[in-house]
Amino acid sequence: MDQRIINLFDEYTHKPLTREEFIRKLATLTGSTAAALAVLPLLEVNYAQAETIPHQDDRIETERITYDADGTTMKGYLARPKGKGKFGSVVVIHENRGLNPHIEDVTRRVALAGFLALAPDALSPLGGTPEDADKARDMFQQLDAKKNIMHFARAFDYLKSRKESNKKFGCVGFCWGGAMANNLAVNVPDLRAAVPFYGRQPELTEVSKIKAELQLHYAAMDERVNEGIAAYEDALKKAGVKYQLFMYDNAQHAFHNDTAPTRYNEAAAKLAWSRTIEFFTQKLS
């Protein structure tokens, strides 16, 4: 697909670009409104493909939970291995579409790998993630950035209260959640391992606060996010923060999301995920 189309969709999903304006610009690139509408299903996520691990998989247990974040009731989706035991604990952070079926599936994948996994819903203060993905994106504009970080940081306090937790904590986030994973590394001293997927970098003046080890995953064709890599690496090195950085050739932003047919890159996604699980196994066991 024409890279200009993918870049336009990236602009639409990350900036305040209305759907009407997006369709108009897409029609200009494709030649007509009809052609634009034909291309649209190849760009947008398809949650019918979200379930790679069934909700009722007998190897794991899942539940809906809530936790307090300084007076805000946060909703979350929890998954863990079936049976008794104490497990490394991972916060899973969604994209700027909220806690949707794809992220719930990713949370089950983390649990199936042997971890206690919690995916908070950033849109909890506004009632929770709606089914309409465009509405969810618009709701993100109403959130307070500093409160968002606190809301997710409190997820680790909740995990500490779970008898299944071994009190060793990590996080993994995608896109908006990748940026949040970077910010949690800055703001949660107990964090041992943070894995941002194609996430914007934190304030460079804050990098020296990071105690966690980082595993950073980037897509070679993700120009918007990649602009900040060099300065981030320099700050990490100066602060003595341990990190790994992986760049995936021919991969687009959101390459891990297997419900996004045009941007999903199976080879890159599987490699990045295997690295993520190995990293958590090393740091959280």
N, C-alpha and C positions, 0 to 999 in steps of 0.2 A: 504494500500500500504506500502511496505517496507520503513521504515523511512530513510534508506540509500539513496533511490532514491529521496525522497523529499529533503534531505539535499544536494544531488548533484545538484538538480535543483536550490536550493537556492544559491549554490555556483556559478552556471552558470549565474544566474540573477543579482548577486551582485559583481562578480569579473571578471577580464578580461580573461574569459575562452571561447575559440572559440567554435562555434557550432559543428565543427568537433570533437574537443576534448571531448565536452560534450556527443555527440552521442556515441563516442568510449567508454567512461567510463560507460555510461548508458547500452550499449550492454554487457559490462562485468558484470554488476549487474543483468541484466535480462537474460543473457545466450546467446543472439544472437542479431544481428543487426535488424532482423525482429521483435523480441520481443520488442526491444527498440523503434522501430517506431510505434509499436502498443500501447505502453504505452504513447508515446509523447502527443497525443491529450488529455490525462487525466491530463497532467501537465500544458500545455500551455493555455493561456487565450483564450476564445471564445467570441469575441465581438458581435456575433449574439445574445448572451444572455444579452447584456449590457443594453438594454432599459427596465427599470421597470417603468419609467415615460415617456410618449411619448414627442417628441420634440414639438408637437403641443398641449400639454395639455392646456385646456382653463382656468386653474386656475393660470397659471404662464405666464410670458413673458421672452423670451430669446433673446440675441443678441451677435454678435461678436464685441469686442471692441479692441482698442489699447491704450496704455498709454506710456508716456515717462519715462525712467529710466536713467537719466544722459546721454542722447544721444542715448540710445538703445531703439528701438521701441519694446515694449512687446505686444504680442498678448494675448487675454484672452476670456473666455466664461462667459457671465454674465446671471444670472437668478434671477428673483424676483417675488414676488406675484403680481398678476394682480390687478390693481386698485390703487387709490391714498393712500399715507401713507408714514410714515418713519419707516424704519426697521433696526433692528440690522444687522450688516454687517460682513460677514464671507468670508475669503479667503480660498479656497479649494485647497489643494496642492497634486499633482499627485505623483505616484510612478516613478521609473526610466524607465518608458516607455513613458513618456510625457503626453500631454493632449489628451487622447484617449476617445472613446465613453463611456467607463465605468465611467471615472471621470466626463465627462459631465453629465451623468445620476446622479451621486452623487451630483453634483452641483444643478441639478433640485430638488433632494430630499431636499436639504437644503432650497431652495426657497419655496418649498411646505410646509415646516415646519414654514414658516413665516419670512424668512430672505432674505436680499439682498446678493447674493452669487456670488463671482468672482473666477474663476479658471484660473490663469495665465499659460502660456506655457513656461516652463524653456528653451525650445529649440528655442525660438524666435530669439536669436542672430544668430542662425545657419539656419534660414529660417522657423522654426516651426517643429512640430512633424510629421514625415513621417508615412505612413501606415504600413510599415515594422517595427514590434516591435523590432527585433534584430538590425536593423539599428539605431533605436531610442536609444537603450541601448548603442551602440557604440558611439553615438554622445554625450552622457553624459560625456564621458571621456575627451571631448574637452572643457568642461565648466570650468570656474574659480569659485572656491568655494566662495570666498569673494564677487565677483560680483553677484553670484546667490542670496545670501542673500539680497544684495541691490536691485536687480531686484524685488524680492518678497516684500520687505519692501515698495517699491514705490507703490505697489498695494493699500496700505492703503491711500496714498495720492490721488490716483485716486478715491477711494471710498468716500473720504471726499468731492470730487467735485460733487458727485451725489446727487441730491435733494431728492432721496428716502432714503438716509442713515440717521440714527439717531445719527451718529458719535460715536457709541459704537461698538468696533471692536473685532472680534475673528478670530481664524484660526483652521483648522483641516487638518491634513496631514497623508498620508499613506506610510509606508516604507521610501523611499527617502524623501517623503513629511513629514513623521513623524519626521525625523531628522531636516528638514527645519522648522517645527512648533516649535521644541525646540529652534532652533537658532533665530527664529523671536521673541520668548518670551524674549530672551536675548537682541535683537537689536531694538525692537519697543516698546518704553515706553508707547505708547497709547493703547497697546494691553491689553484687559481685561481678555480674556479667550483663552487658547491654548490647543488643543486636539491632541496630537501625538498618532497615532496608530503604534505600533511596530516600533518606530523610534529610531535611535541611539541618544545617549545623547550628549548634548553640552559640550564644554570645561568646566571642573568643576570650573576653576578659574573665569569663566564668570557668574556662576549661581547667584551670589549676585546681578547682574544687573536686574534680572527678576522682573517685576512689575505685570505681569498677574497671574491669578490663573490657575493652570494646572489640566487637567484630563488625566491621562496616561493609555493607554490600551496596554497590553502585552499578548502574546501567550505563554502558559506554555512550548511548545515544540520548541520555537524559541531560541535555545541556543546562537546563534551568537549575537543577540541584547541584550538578557537578561544578558549577562556578565557584562554590565555596570550599571545595575539597582541599586545595593547596594550602590555603590559610589555616584550615582546621588541622591538617596534618602538622603544619609548622607549630601550631599552638600545643598540640598533643606531645610532640617531641620535646618542646621546651619545658613542658610541665612534667615530663617523665611518665606520662600515662601509657600503660601497655595497650597496644591495639594491633589488630589485623585489618587490612583493607583489601577487599576483592573487587575488581572491576570486571564486568561481564561483557565481552565483545558482542556486538550486534544485538544487544538487549535494550529494550525500551523501559522507560519509567513504568512501574507496576508489573514488571516481568514475572513476578511470583504469583500474581492473581490469576488463577486458572479459570475464573469466570469472565475474564476480559479477553475475548478470542484474538484480537489483533495484536495486543501487547504481550500476552502471555508467551513466555519462552520456556518450553518444557525442560530443555537441557540445563539452562541457567538456573531455573527454579529448583530443580532437583539437586543440583550441585550446591547451591546456596543453602538449601534446607538441610542437607546432610552435614554441611559445615556447622550450621547453627546448632543442630542437635548434638553433635560431637563436642562443641564448645560448651554447651550447657552441662553435658555429662561430665566434662572435665572440671568445671568450676562449681557445680552445684551438688555434686554427689557427696 
